[in-house]
Amino acid sequence: MLGAAISDTGVEVFLASNHGFWLNLRGDELFVPYTDFPWFQSATLAQITTVEWPSANHLYWPLLDVDLAVESIRQPELFPLVAKIAPV
């Protein structure tokens, strides 16, 4: 599923699966696995693909109210605190 064009925002979600999704940040491809970022696992494609890149190291998903440092996606092992999802 394609997100916004890279030329418009600089960020694109270009593939989503049951394991996570891929981001393209102006040619830098990053995988966002649900095991490290569980709040995306139950999100819709519209929620995942609606992403903003307000600064060099900051991504924001407004429909989910999720903020992530780009570095936390590149090296999740350096960011051991993971939000817990409450049971539905």
C-alpha angles and dihedrals in degrees: 000000000000125000128197117324114271091233090060101050108000091240131084134175101216106171133021127184139163088275100051141289140273125239125200112206103187092310098327106114117206130180117220106201118201090224089067097032105034097168088076095054096085095034122116122243089252090055093047096044094048096085132147129203104204096167140008095270101027132084124181131194103198096188089056098031089231122150120190135178110233088228090060088061093046093048111014091167088070090058104056097169107095122181115243121230113226115232113259 
